[in-house]
């Protein structure tokens, strides 16, 4: 799969291409419907399939505020390759790009395409004034607009998934995503408390990702392409009065050196809130109960 970064000065001249256009944070079920449609149209037209996305969230860039993503840019590229896309275009978000007039955006990046596929609410160009109507009336390419997809009468979208994760509703978030919510990060050095408590944990650098609600979660962790069972803790360890929010994974039945390795953590189910314990012994007892519950749940899942 070919990957190409674009600036506001570039012109795309690639013909015979069906292009999916969007930010695609989450690569959730609605996004995948759009992306699958793009690939199918490319096959029907004997064209190449391409996905165009942005290297950062435009509104966050405009407001100069941090953006916590559901899927990193690398995650999106990986999914696109797994789905069978031929190309990925990545627009670099700059002041020049966000001030580009909609018609200029169309002329530079879209008019060489055979077909463009977007969601019904996609906007682009200066102040987001470009709409799907502008794409439909352009006679250089065909346009397919994917309508709203809903679940229990509410739109399937990144905002709803974020809400679910912030409330610890991982099962709902996973249903909307069409897969477990996952965070990919490197194992970094922590304070080593877990080992002394009898539950050694790996601290994960989650930089950039959205963290779910603080608490304990049933999880899978992928290490060297092998899936292990575990428990994730998200929070600031109130029993020890920590301040920084950490992401830790206790991997059951695992003994190995992980520092510096990149792990994939998949959130399966919310187990409990993060609590403050009166003593270290109380905390250890609760952790034992968490592991008993986790093993039972995995057994019921027949995994």
N, C-alpha and C positions, 0 to 999 in steps of 0.2 A: 504494500500500500504506500502510495506517495503522499508525503506531508509537505505542505508549502505554507510559509508564513507570508502574509501580505501587509503592506503599508498603504496609507492613503494615496500614495503616488503610483501604485501598481495598477495595471490594466490586465484583466483576465482575457485571454484570447483562445482558451480551450473550448473547442466546439464539440458537438455530439456528447453532451454531458447532461445528466439529470441531477440537479443540485437540491439538497436539503439545507435549509437556511434557518438558523436559530441559535440561541445560547445553550440550550439543552442541559441546564443544570439538573442533575438527577438521572438523566437518561431513563426516565420513568416510563410507565406503560403507554402514556399518550405520546411521548417522544418516540418511543419504539414503533408505534403505529405509523407515525409520519416517516420514520427512517425505513421501515419495511416497505412502505408504499413507494418511496424513492427508488429502492433497489428493484422492486417489481417493474416500475415504469422503465427503468434503465434496461432491464432484460427485454421487455416488450419492444422497445425502440432500438435495440442493439446499440445502446450508448454506454458510456462509462457512468458510474455512480460516484457522487461526491457529496461530502458534508462540509458546510461552511459554518464556522463558529467564531467566537471571540476569545481573546486570551485573558480577559477579565470582565467582570460585571460592569456594564456601562454606567448604570445609575450610581453604583458605589464609587466608580472612578470620578464621576461628575461631582459627587458630594465629598470626595476625598475621605471616605470612610472604609474601614476594613470590610471585606466580604468573606463570610464563611460558607464554603461551597458544599453541596451534597456530593458532587463528583468533581475531582480535579481535572485539569486539562488533559493530563496523562491518562486518567481513567476514561475520559471521553474518547480519546484516540484508540485506546485498547478495545473499547466496546465497538467502535466503528470498524476496526479491523476484524474483530470476531464476527461481525454481521456481514462482512464481505464487501465493504466499500473499497472502491479503487483509489480514491483520493480524499484527503482532508485539507481544507483551506482554513488557516487560522488568521483572522484579522487582528492586528495589533491595535489596541484601543489607545488612542492619543487625542490630544485636543483637536488636531486637524481632522481626525476621522469623525469625531462626534459633532463637529461643526459642518460636516459635508451635507450639502443639500440632497434630498432624497433622489432627485432625478440624476444627479451626478453619481451617487452610489449605484444606482441601477446601470448607468452607462458604463462605469468602470468595472463592475464586478459581475453583472448579471446578463448583459445583452449578448454575450457570446454563448450563453447556455441554450440548450435545446428545450429544457423544461425546469421550472423552479417549484419546489414543494415547501409550503410554510404552514404554520398553524394559523387559525382564524384570527388570533389577536396579536400577530406579529407586527411590530412597528420598527422603523429604522430611520436613519438620517437625522439631521439637525432637529433637536427638541422632539425626536420621535414622531415627526410629522408624516413620514412615509407610512402608508398602510397597505394592506393586501389589495385594496382597490387600485392603487398605483401600479402594482404588479400585474393585475388582471388586464389593465388597459394597454399595457406595453405589447407591441406586436412583434418584438424580436424573439420572444420565447413564450411557451405555454406556461400556465400557472395552475397548480392544484392546491386547493386550500383544504386542510384537514380541520373538520369541525370539532367542537368541544366534546370531550369524552368525560363522562361523569361516573361517580360511584356514590350510591345513596344520595342522588340528586345534588351532589356538589362536584364542581369541576376537579378533575385529576390534574394537579399541578404542583410545582415546586413549593409554592406558598403553603398549600395544605399539608404537604409532607413535612415541612419545617415545623408547622404547628403541632403535628402529631408527635414528632420527635421531642419537641420541647415539653410535651406533656407525658412523655414516657410511653406513648402508644406506639410501640415498635411494630406490633403485629399489623396495625393499620398502615403505618408507613411502608412496611415491607410489601403489603398487598398493592399499594399504589405504585411502588417502585417496580413490582414484578420480580423482586429478588430481595435478599437481606440487605439492609443498609450496611455499608461497609466503610471502614477507614483504613487507609494504607499508610503505614508510617514506620520509621526506623526505631529500633529499640535503643533507648538512651539510659544513662545512669540515673537511678533514683536514690532514695534514702535507705534502701535495703531493709525497710521494716518488715515487709512481707516474709522474707527469709527467716527473720528472727521470730516471727509469729507462727512459723510452720507452714506458711502459704506463700512461697516465693512468687513474685509477680514481675512481669516485664513492663517497664514504663515505655509508653509509645509517644513519639513526637507526632502530634496530631495537627501540626501547624497548617492552617488554612481550612480545615474541615469543620463542619458544624458538629458540635458535641450534643448528644441527646441530654435529656433531663438527668440531673445527678442521681446516682443510684447504682444498683447491682443488676447486671444483665446476664442471661444465658447467652452463650456465644460459641461460634466456631472461630478458630484461628488457623490460617493457612501458613505453613512453614515449609519452604522448599517444595511447594506444590502438594504437600500432604495436609489433610484436614485433621485438626485436633479439637477436642472438646474443652471448653473453658468457661470462666466467669470473668466478666468485665466489671471494673469499678470506675465510675465517673464521679469526680467530686474533689473536695478540698480536704478530705480526711479530718473532719471536725473533732474526732476524739483526740487527735494530736495537734489540733489548732494550726493546721497548715493554711496558707493563704492561696497559693497557686492551684488552679484546677488541673488535675492530672487524669490521665487515661492509663489504666493498668489492666493487664490481663493475667489471670491465674490459669495456667494450662494444666489440666488434670492429666496425671500419668505421664508426665514429660520431665525429662532430666537432660538438659543440654545447655550449651553456651549460646546466648542469643544477642549479646551486645553488638550493635552495628548492623544486625540483620534487618531486613524489611519484612514486616508481617502484614497480613491482611486480616483485619478483625471484622467479623460479621455478627451484627446484633440480631438475636433471634427472639428474645422475650424479656420483658421487664420483670424482675423478681421482687425488688423492694426498694424503698427510698434509702438514701444515705442517712444513717443515724449517728448520734453522739452516744458513746458508751461510757458508763461510769468507771470502768476499769479495762485494762488490757485483757484480762481474763474473760470479761464479758464479750469483748470483741472477738476473741479467739473462738468462744463457744458459738457465737452467731455465724462466724465464717464456716465452722464445721457443719452447722445446720444448712447454710447456703449450699455447701458442696453436696450434702445428702439430697437436698431438693433437686439440685442440678442433675445429679446422676439418675435420679428417678425420672425426671423429665426427658432426659436423653434416652432412657430405656423405653419410655412410652412412645418416643418418636421412632423407635426401632432403628437407631443409628449406632 
